[in-house]
Amino acid sequence: MPLTPMSSQLVLLHLLAAWMSEKFYRTFRPTDELVTNDDTIGFDALLTQRNRIIGVFMAELWDSSENTTTDQLSNLLADDMFSDDSIENGAYAVWIPPKVQLPSTEPYLSELRLQLVRGMRGIPIDERREIRIPRSVTLAKLENTGAYMSVAGGFSTEWLALSEGVQGSFHLDSHKISRLPKERAEVESMMTQIRDRAMLLREGELTELDIFDHWTISHLPETLDPGVAVIWPPPELDPNDGTPVRRDLRRVLKRVQQVDMSKADMKVLVVTTAATHIDQELVTTAIKGMSPATYGMLDLVVVVADGELRQVLQPRALPWSTS
């Protein structure tokens, strides 16, 4: 069946509604259509809570120009979902880690498609799952002297732990690893595999290890129509560089400042950012470095990364607590 790829804005809106419902113990209902009436024009969408109107601004903190690769993959995965009885019919989001280059040619696209479809099976509604994408890393023993492992790529933050117990000087090229698993025990298991292989190498020898990259898939709230969204930050974007985050956030807030928000009972900004894990997002730091006048018109700011949500700005007052 022909499908229209699910937009990231629609994903943000429904994730926000579910998160706010759980956090504030009230039911927030999203409206799927963009705002068009004169009273609330300027908001990207609305949530309703009884007779209250929550105006919502949504943004990706990267260049969100049209991407045919993600549209193609979204449609293929949606077709697979509808034809696979082991996948619960619903809405799903695939969160591509930063710096990943998605394949656009065969057989690589089909291989990735099969891996993602397997990962979608059995995920409960409103839950996330890490899936394993087979990858390889290259390990070289440079010298017999020393006790050190230099690391490039996804394991670079773990160079100290990888150096523990090794005999000799090594280099690990892990550029094909974009995201480490959330559970520390799994990270330790992968590092043990690397250190064990290092012990077998002779000086000047190089080897490849089969290992896994870890991506995230979300089974989205029931309020969304069935389909698949692929959320993919530009591969050239460095998730550790706060400069583009601050720049794009200021751009979004400038747009927010130009909107008449007097008709809304609550004003919310939800943004998604390039981060491998929610605790590595840089939006919170960016907000703290800004003048309160820049974002003071908002009641709530929420950041979405890797399928998880975090509150950045605490509401000064809630409309239901003052009525």
C-alpha positions as CSV (number, residue, x, y, z in Angstrom):
1,M,0.0,0.0,0.0
2,P,1.4,3.5,-0.8
3,L,2.4,5.4,2.3
4,T,3.4,8.9,3.2
5,P,6.6,8.8,5.4
6,M,5.8,9.8,8.9
7,S,7.3,13.2,9.7
8,S,9.7,13.7,12.7
9,Q,7.4,16.6,13.8
10,L,4.5,14.2,14.2
11,V,6.7,11.8,16.2
12,L,7.8,14.7,18.5
13,L,4.2,15.8,19.0
14,H,2.8,12.4,20.0
15,L,5.9,11.6,22.2
16,L,5.4,14.9,23.9
17,A,1.7,14.3,24.6
18,A,2.4,10.8,26.0
19,W,5.3,12.2,28.2
20,M,3.2,15.1,29.5
21,S,0.3,12.8,30.3
22,E,2.5,10.6,32.4
23,K,4.4,13.4,34.1
24,F,1.4,15.6,34.9
25,Y,-1.1,12.9,35.5
26,R,-3.5,14.3,33.0
27,T,-4.5,13.4,29.5
28,F,-3.1,15.5,26.7
29,R,-4.5,14.9,23.2
30,P,-2.5,15.8,20.1
31,T,-4.0,17.3,17.0
32,D,-2.4,16.0,13.9
33,E,-3.0,18.9,11.6
34,L,-1.0,22.1,11.6
35,V,-2.7,25.1,13.2
36,T,-4.6,27.3,10.7
37,N,-7.0,29.4,12.8
38,D,-6.3,33.1,13.6
39,D,-6.3,32.7,17.3
40,T,-3.4,30.3,17.5
41,I,-1.6,30.6,14.2
42,G,2.2,30.5,14.6
43,F,2.2,27.3,16.7
44,D,3.3,24.1,14.9
45,A,0.6,22.1,16.6
46,L,-1.7,22.0,19.5
47,L,-2.4,19.7,22.5
48,T,-5.6,19.8,24.4
49,Q,-6.2,19.0,28.0
50,R,-9.9,19.2,28.8
51,N,-10.8,22.8,27.7
52,R,-7.2,24.0,27.8
53,I,-5.1,24.7,24.8
54,I,-1.4,23.9,24.8
55,G,0.5,25.6,21.9
56,V,3.5,23.5,20.7
57,F,6.6,24.5,18.8
58,M,8.7,21.7,17.3
59,A,12.1,21.7,15.7
60,E,15.0,19.5,14.7
61,L,18.3,21.1,15.7
62,W,19.9,20.4,12.4
63,D,19.3,21.2,8.7
64,S,15.9,19.5,8.1
65,S,15.9,19.7,4.4
66,E,14.1,16.9,2.5
67,N,15.9,13.6,2.6
68,T,14.9,11.0,0.0
69,T,17.0,8.3,1.7
70,T,15.0,8.3,5.0
71,D,11.8,8.5,3.0
72,Q,12.7,5.5,1.0
73,L,13.8,3.5,4.1
74,S,10.6,4.6,6.0
75,N,8.4,3.3,3.2
76,L,10.2,0.0,2.9
77,L,10.1,-0.6,6.7
78,A,6.4,0.3,6.8
79,D,5.7,-2.2,4.0
80,D,7.6,-4.8,6.0
81,M,5.7,-4.1,9.1
82,F,2.3,-4.5,7.4
83,S,3.4,-7.8,5.9
84,D,5.1,-9.3,8.9
85,D,2.6,-10.9,11.3
86,S,5.2,-11.0,14.1
87,I,5.3,-7.2,14.2
88,E,2.5,-5.5,16.0
89,N,0.7,-3.1,13.7
90,G,1.5,0.4,14.9
91,A,3.8,3.4,14.7
92,Y,7.6,3.0,15.0
93,A,10.6,5.3,15.0
94,V,14.1,4.3,14.1
95,W,16.6,6.6,15.7
96,I,19.8,6.7,13.6
97,P,22.8,7.5,15.7
98,P,24.9,10.6,14.8
99,K,27.6,10.3,12.2
100,V,26.0,7.2,10.5
101,Q,26.0,7.1,6.7
102,L,22.8,5.2,5.6
103,P,23.3,3.0,2.6
104,S,21.4,3.9,-0.5
105,T,22.5,1.0,-2.7
106,E,22.0,-2.8,-2.7
107,P,22.7,-5.2,-1.1
108,Y,23.5,-2.9,1.8
109,L,20.1,-1.2,2.0
110,S,18.3,-4.6,2.1
111,E,20.6,-5.9,4.8
112,L,19.9,-2.9,7.0
113,R,16.2,-3.3,6.3
114,L,16.2,-6.9,7.5
115,Q,18.1,-6.0,10.6
116,L,15.7,-3.2,11.5
117,V,12.6,-5.3,10.8
118,R,13.8,-8.0,13.1
119,G,14.4,-5.3,15.8
120,M,10.8,-4.1,15.5
121,R,9.3,-7.5,16.5
122,G,7.8,-7.7,20.0
123,I,8.4,-4.1,21.2
124,P,5.6,-3.1,23.6
125,I,3.8,0.1,22.9
126,D,5.5,3.2,24.4
127,E,8.7,1.2,24.8
128,R,12.2,1.4,23.3
129,R,14.7,-1.3,22.3
130,E,18.3,-1.4,21.4
131,I,19.1,-3.5,18.4
132,R,22.4,-4.8,17.3
133,I,23.8,-3.9,13.9
134,P,26.8,-6.1,12.9
135,R,30.0,-4.1,12.4
136,S,33.7,-4.7,12.6
137,V,36.6,-2.8,14.3
138,T,40.3,-3.0,13.4
139,L,42.9,-3.6,16.1
140,A,46.6,-3.3,15.6
141,K,49.5,-3.9,17.9
142,L,52.1,-1.2,17.3
143,E,54.8,-2.2,19.8
144,N,55.6,-4.7,22.5
145,T,56.5,-1.9,24.9
146,G,54.1,0.2,26.9
147,A,50.6,-0.5,28.2
148,Y,48.3,1.7,26.1
149,M,45.5,1.6,23.6
150,S,44.8,4.6,21.4
151,V,41.2,4.6,20.1
152,A,39.4,6.3,17.3
153,G,35.7,6.2,16.7
154,G,32.8,5.0,18.9
155,F,35.0,3.5,21.6
156,S,37.2,6.7,21.9
157,T,35.6,7.6,25.3
158,E,36.6,4.2,26.6
159,W,40.4,4.4,25.8
160,L,41.4,4.4,29.4
161,A,39.3,1.3,30.3
162,L,40.6,-0.5,27.1
163,S,44.2,0.2,28.1
164,E,43.8,-1.6,31.5
165,G,45.7,-4.8,31.6
166,V,47.1,-4.7,28.0
167,Q,50.7,-5.4,27.4
168,G,52.1,-3.3,24.6
169,S,51.0,-0.3,22.5
170,F,47.8,-0.7,20.4
171,H,45.5,1.2,18.2
172,L,41.8,0.5,17.8
173,D,39.9,1.9,14.8
174,S,36.2,1.8,15.8
175,H,34.8,4.4,13.3
176,K,32.1,1.9,12.3
177,I,30.7,2.0,15.8
178,S,28.4,5.0,16.2
179,R,26.6,4.2,19.5
180,L,27.6,2.1,22.5
181,P,24.9,0.2,24.4
182,K,23.2,1.9,27.3
183,E,23.9,-0.9,29.8
184,R,27.4,-0.7,31.2
185,A,27.7,-4.4,31.5
186,E,27.3,-4.8,27.7
187,V,30.0,-2.2,27.1
188,E,32.3,-4.0,29.5
189,S,31.6,-7.3,27.7
190,M,32.6,-5.7,24.3
191,M,35.8,-4.2,25.8
192,T,36.7,-7.6,27.3
193,Q,36.4,-9.1,23.8
194,I,38.7,-6.4,22.4
195,R,41.3,-6.8,25.2
196,D,41.3,-10.6,24.9
197,R,42.1,-10.3,21.2
198,A,44.8,-7.8,21.9
199,M,46.6,-10.3,24.0
200,L,46.9,-12.7,21.0
201,L,48.5,-10.1,18.6
202,R,52.2,-9.9,17.8
203,E,54.0,-6.7,17.2
204,G,53.0,-5.2,13.8
205,E,50.0,-7.5,13.5
206,L,46.5,-6.2,12.6
207,T,43.2,-8.0,13.0
208,E,39.5,-7.3,12.6
209,L,36.9,-8.1,15.2
210,D,33.2,-8.7,14.6
211,I,31.2,-6.5,17.0
212,F,27.9,-4.7,17.2
213,D,26.7,-1.1,16.8
214,H,23.6,-0.4,18.9
215,W,20.7,1.6,17.5
216,T,17.3,2.4,19.1
217,I,13.8,1.6,17.9
218,S,10.7,3.0,19.6
219,H,7.1,1.7,19.5
220,L,5.3,5.0,19.4
221,P,2.1,5.9,21.2
222,E,-1.2,4.5,20.0
223,T,-2.4,8.0,19.1
224,L,-0.3,7.8,15.9
225,D,-1.5,6.1,12.7
226,P,0.6,3.0,11.7
227,G,3.8,3.8,9.9
228,V,7.6,4.1,10.4
229,A,9.6,7.2,10.9
230,V,13.4,7.3,10.4
231,I,15.0,10.1,12.4
232,W,18.5,10.7,11.0
233,P,20.7,13.7,11.9
234,P,23.1,14.7,9.2
235,P,26.2,12.5,9.3
236,E,28.6,15.5,9.2
237,L,27.1,16.8,12.5
238,D,29.3,16.3,15.5
239,P,27.2,15.5,18.5
240,N,29.9,16.8,20.8
241,D,30.0,20.3,19.2
242,G,27.7,22.7,21.1
243,T,28.1,25.5,18.6
244,P,25.4,24.3,16.0
245,V,23.1,23.4,18.9
246,R,23.2,26.9,20.3
247,R,22.9,28.4,16.8
248,D,19.9,26.4,15.8
249,L,18.2,26.8,19.2
250,R,18.6,30.6,18.9
251,R,17.1,30.4,15.4
252,V,14.1,28.4,16.8
253,L,13.6,30.8,19.8
254,K,13.7,33.8,17.5
255,R,10.8,32.3,15.6
256,V,9.0,31.6,18.9
257,Q,9.4,35.2,20.0
258,Q,7.5,36.5,17.0
259,V,4.3,34.5,17.8
260,D,1.3,35.9,19.6
261,M,0.8,33.2,22.3
262,S,-1.9,35.0,24.4
263,K,-4.6,32.5,23.4
264,A,-2.7,29.4,24.6
265,D,-3.0,28.3,28.2
266,M,0.5,26.7,28.0
267,K,3.4,27.2,25.6
268,V,5.8,24.3,25.0
269,L,8.9,23.9,22.8
270,V,10.0,20.3,21.9
271,V,13.2,19.8,20.0
272,T,15.2,16.8,18.8
273,T,18.9,16.9,18.8
274,A,21.8,14.7,17.6
275,A,23.0,12.6,20.6
276,T,23.8,9.0,21.1
277,H,22.1,9.0,24.5
278,I,19.8,11.4,26.2
279,D,22.3,12.2,29.0
280,Q,24.7,13.4,26.3
281,E,22.4,16.1,24.9
282,L,23.7,19.6,24.8
283,V,20.4,21.5,24.7
284,T,20.3,21.8,28.5
285,T,23.8,23.4,28.6
286,A,22.8,25.7,25.7
287,I,19.7,27.0,27.5
288,K,21.6,27.6,30.7
289,G,24.0,29.8,28.8
290,M,21.2,32.0,27.4
291,S,19.5,35.0,28.9
292,P,16.1,34.0,30.4
293,A,14.5,36.7,28.2
294,T,15.3,34.5,25.2
295,Y,13.1,31.7,26.3
296,G,11.0,33.3,29.1
297,M,7.8,33.3,27.0
298,L,7.8,29.5,27.1
299,D,6.3,27.4,30.0
300,L,8.1,24.2,29.1
301,V,11.1,23.1,27.0
302,V,11.6,19.4,26.3
303,V,14.5,17.8,24.4
304,V,14.2,14.4,22.6
305,A,17.3,12.3,21.8
306,D,17.6,8.7,21.0
307,G,13.9,8.2,21.6
308,E,13.9,9.5,25.2
309,L,12.6,12.8,26.5
310,R,14.1,15.2,29.1
311,Q,12.7,18.3,30.6
312,V,15.0,21.3,30.1
313,L,12.9,24.2,31.4
314,Q,10.8,23.8,34.6
315,P,7.3,25.4,34.3
316,R,6.8,28.4,36.7
317,A,3.1,27.6,37.0
318,L,0.8,25.0,35.6
319,P,-2.6,26.1,34.2
320,W,-4.5,23.4,36.0
321,S,-3.0,24.2,39.3
322,T,-4.1,27.9,39.2
323,S,-7.6,27.4,38.0
